[in-house]
Structure formats: structure tokens, C-alpha cells
């Protein structure tokens, strides 16, 4: 068979590729993983108490906004990286911004408080619970997100794994916020931000192995 004939045969009855399929799959996975993480937190640890003041609601919404922004931005980047040859044209600046914002607010909060209060503001009542809970709750969302990314055959496995870990960490932090009663900006910056970064590093480490196809 001549080359031209072979090309003609291979090009017949070719269905158009749905460019939005990857995005829909990852969005659905994020939604399902979020629902599962929230259910796990509320059943396992229970909903937070003390929501009897405007300040408490403000801190709850701040934690949710921080985690949700990280998750949404990371999921958008992961959608690009999940496609074969996918890359980030403009870097990952949007993902970094929520972390910079919460760190800046934490520093302002510490600067406005007496130094004798700093330890309490950073550690809160449940720093160890937060340190353990967010990475543990993130395990299932991480597995689900990695599966969704793998279906699209990514080629930059380490970076795709890192963003899958970032998505999972954000989902877990979002769910944990519904239980956490530590309302301090330094606490959020250190223990929410730190554990999400930990999940991201774990994803980068595991990505080349779990996303190989």
C-alpha cells in the first residue's frame, strides 16, 4: 500500500476529539472527591462548634475561600497538564497567590499582636490534629484525582502529580475547615498551607510512578 493510500485509510471516519472531555472528567472528580472528604470529616470528626459570632463565621469563610481557591486553580492547571504534551504557558502564578495572601495576612496579624501571643496564634488548640487530618483525608481525593489525570495520558508526570496532590490537599483542607475551631491567620498559614504543600510534594514524588502509561 502506498503512503498516500495509507494516510487516506487512516483519516477516514475519524471522529472529532472533544477537547472539553478532560476538563469535565477532572471537574467531576473534584466534585465527588470534595463530597466524600466533607462526609468523612463531618461523620468522623463532626462539624465545628462556636459559630455564634460574626468573627467565627468570617474565619470559617476565609478558610473555605483559601482552600477552594487553591483547589480550583490547581484543577484548572491539572486539566492542561493531563493532556499529552500539556504544559503551563504562564507558569503557576495563580496557584501561588492564595498562599502569599494568607502568609501576608498572617504576618500582619502577628505584627498587631503582642509577642507573648504568637505561640498560641500559631499552634492553636489542634495543630497536631490538623497536621495529621489534612494529609490523611487527602489520600482518597489524591487517588481519585490521579486516576482522572491518568485517563488523559499526561506526559509531564512529575508536574501533573504535583498538581494532583495540590488539588487533593486543597479538597482536604476545605473539608477540614468545616470541623476546625482554630480561628487564627497564622494557624491557617502554617498548618493549612503547610499540609497542602506537603500533599503537593507527595504528588510530585509519586507522579512519575503512578501516572506512567
C-alpha positions as CSV (number, residue, x, y, z in Angstrom):
1,X,0.0,0.0,0.0
2,X,1.3,3.4,-0.9
3,X,1.8,6.1,1.7
4,X,-0.9,8.3,0.4
5,X,-3.4,5.4,0.4
6,X,-2.4,4.5,3.9
7,X,-3.0,8.1,5.0
8,X,-6.4,8.2,3.4
9,X,-7.4,4.9,5.1
10,X,-6.3,6.2,8.5
11,X,-8.0,9.5,8.0
12,X,-11.4,8.2,7.1
13,X,-14.2,8.1,9.7
14,X,-12.1,9.9,12.2
15,X,-14.4,11.4,14.9
16,X,-13.6,14.9,16.2
17,X,-11.9,15.0,19.6
18,X,-13.9,16.5,22.4
19,X,-11.4,19.0,23.8
20,X,-13.5,19.6,26.9
21,X,-13.7,15.9,28.0
22,X,-10.6,16.1,30.2
23,X,-11.9,19.2,32.0
24,X,-15.3,17.7,32.6
25,X,-13.7,14.5,34.0
26,X,-11.4,16.4,36.4
27,X,-14.2,18.7,37.5
28,X,-16.5,15.7,38.2
29,X,-13.7,14.0,40.1
30,X,-13.0,17.1,42.2
31,X,-16.8,17.4,43.0
32,X,-17.0,13.8,44.0
33,X,-13.8,13.8,46.0
34,X,-15.0,17.0,47.8
35,X,-18.3,15.4,48.7
36,X,-16.5,12.3,50.0
37,X,-14.0,14.4,52.0
38,X,-16.7,16.6,53.6
39,X,-18.7,13.5,54.5
40,X,-15.7,11.9,56.1
41,X,-14.9,15.0,58.1
42,X,-18.4,15.6,59.3
43,X,-19.0,11.9,60.2
44,X,-15.5,11.2,61.6
45,X,-14.7,14.4,63.4
46,X,-18.0,16.3,63.5
47,X,-19.0,19.8,62.3
48,X,-17.3,22.7,64.1
49,X,-18.9,24.4,67.0
50,X,-18.8,28.0,68.2
51,X,-20.4,29.6,65.2
52,X,-22.2,32.1,67.4
53,X,-20.3,35.3,66.3
54,X,-19.6,37.1,63.1
55,X,-15.8,36.7,63.7
56,X,-16.2,32.9,63.8
57,X,-18.2,32.9,60.5
58,X,-15.6,35.2,58.9
59,X,-12.7,32.8,59.8
60,X,-14.7,29.8,58.6
61,X,-15.4,31.5,55.2
62,X,-11.7,32.6,55.0
63,X,-10.5,29.1,55.4
64,X,-13.0,27.8,52.9
65,X,-12.1,30.5,50.4
66,X,-8.4,29.8,50.7
67,X,-8.8,26.1,50.2
68,X,-11.4,26.4,47.4
69,X,-9.3,28.9,45.5
70,X,-6.2,26.7,45.7
71,X,-8.3,23.7,44.6
72,X,-10.0,25.5,41.7
73,X,-6.7,27.0,40.3
74,X,-4.8,23.7,40.7
75,X,-7.6,21.7,39.0
76,X,-7.5,24.2,36.0
77,X,-3.8,23.7,35.7
78,X,-4.1,19.9,36.1
79,X,-6.6,19.9,33.2
80,X,-3.9,21.4,31.0
81,X,-1.1,19.1,32.2
82,X,-3.2,16.0,31.9
83,X,-3.3,16.2,28.1
84,X,-0.4,14.6,26.2
85,X,2.3,17.3,25.7
86,X,0.4,19.6,28.1
87,X,2.3,22.5,29.6
88,X,1.8,25.7,31.6
89,X,2.4,28.6,29.3
90,X,2.3,31.2,32.0
91,X,3.6,29.2,35.0
92,X,1.6,28.6,38.1
93,X,1.4,32.1,39.5
94,X,-2.4,31.9,40.2
95,X,-1.9,28.9,42.5
96,X,0.8,30.7,44.5
97,X,-1.2,33.8,45.1
98,X,-3.6,32.4,47.7
99,X,-0.6,31.1,49.7
100,X,1.2,34.5,49.5
101,X,-2.1,36.3,50.5
102,X,-2.6,34.1,53.6
103,X,1.0,34.4,54.7
104,X,0.9,38.2,54.3
105,X,-2.3,38.3,56.4
106,X,-0.7,36.1,59.0
107,X,2.3,38.3,59.3
108,X,0.1,41.4,59.7
109,X,-1.9,39.5,62.4
110,X,1.3,38.6,64.3
111,X,2.6,42.1,64.0
112,X,-0.5,43.5,65.5
113,X,-0.4,41.1,68.5
114,X,1.9,41.0,71.5
115,X,4.8,38.6,71.0
116,X,3.6,36.7,74.0
117,X,0.6,35.6,72.0
118,X,2.5,34.4,69.0
119,X,2.9,30.8,70.0
120,X,-0.8,30.4,70.8
121,X,-1.7,32.1,67.5
122,X,0.4,29.6,65.5
123,X,-0.3,26.4,67.3
124,X,-3.9,26.9,68.4
125,X,-5.7,24.0,70.1
126,X,-5.4,21.4,67.5
127,X,-2.2,21.8,65.4
128,X,-1.4,18.1,65.6
129,X,-4.9,17.1,64.5
130,X,-4.7,19.5,61.5
131,X,-1.2,18.2,60.6
132,X,-2.5,14.6,60.6
133,X,-6.0,15.0,59.3
134,X,-5.5,17.0,56.1
135,X,-2.9,14.6,54.6
136,X,-4.8,11.5,55.7
137,X,-8.2,12.8,54.4
138,X,-6.4,13.8,51.2
139,X,-5.4,10.2,50.3
140,X,-8.7,9.2,48.6
141,X,-9.1,12.5,46.8
142,X,-5.5,12.1,45.6
143,X,-6.1,8.6,44.3
144,X,-9.3,9.8,42.5
145,X,-7.5,12.8,41.0
146,X,-4.5,10.8,39.9
147,X,-6.9,8.3,38.2
148,X,-8.7,11.1,36.4
149,X,-5.4,12.6,35.2
150,X,-4.0,9.3,34.1
151,X,-7.0,8.7,31.8
152,X,-5.9,11.7,29.7
153,X,-2.3,10.3,29.3
154,X,-0.2,13.2,30.7
155,X,3.5,13.4,29.7
156,X,4.9,15.7,32.4
157,X,4.3,13.2,35.1
158,X,6.1,14.9,38.0
159,X,4.3,18.2,37.5
160,X,1.0,16.6,36.9
161,X,1.4,14.5,40.0
162,X,2.3,17.7,42.0
163,X,-0.9,19.4,40.8
164,X,-2.9,16.3,41.6
165,X,-1.5,16.4,45.1
166,X,-2.3,20.1,45.3
167,X,-5.9,19.5,44.3
168,X,-6.2,16.7,46.9
169,X,-4.6,18.9,49.6
170,X,-7.0,21.7,48.8
171,X,-10.0,19.5,48.9
172,X,-9.0,18.0,52.3
173,X,-8.3,21.5,53.8
174,X,-11.7,22.6,52.5
175,X,-13.3,19.7,54.3
176,X,-11.3,20.1,57.5
177,X,-12.3,23.7,57.7
178,X,-15.8,22.6,58.4
179,X,-14.6,21.0,61.7
180,X,-11.6,23.2,62.7
181,X,-12.3,25.7,65.5
182,X,-8.8,27.3,65.5
183,X,-9.5,30.8,64.1
184,X,-6.1,32.4,63.6
185,X,-4.5,33.6,60.4
186,X,-1.0,32.3,61.4
187,X,-2.6,28.9,62.2
188,X,-4.2,28.8,58.7
189,X,-1.0,29.9,57.0
190,X,1.2,27.3,58.8
191,X,-1.0,24.3,59.2
192,X,-3.4,24.6,56.3
193,X,-0.8,25.9,53.9
194,X,1.9,23.6,55.1
195,X,-0.1,20.4,54.8
196,X,-1.3,21.4,51.3
197,X,2.3,21.9,50.3
198,X,3.1,18.5,51.8
199,X,0.4,16.9,49.7
200,X,1.9,18.7,46.6
201,X,5.4,17.3,47.3
202,X,4.0,13.8,47.8
203,X,2.2,14.1,44.5
204,X,5.4,15.2,42.7
205,X,7.2,12.3,44.2
206,X,4.6,9.7,43.3
207,X,3.5,11.2,39.9
208,X,6.2,9.6,37.7
209,X,5.3,6.1,39.1
210,X,1.5,6.4,39.3
211,X,0.9,8.3,36.1
212,X,3.2,6.2,33.9
213,X,1.3,4.8,30.9
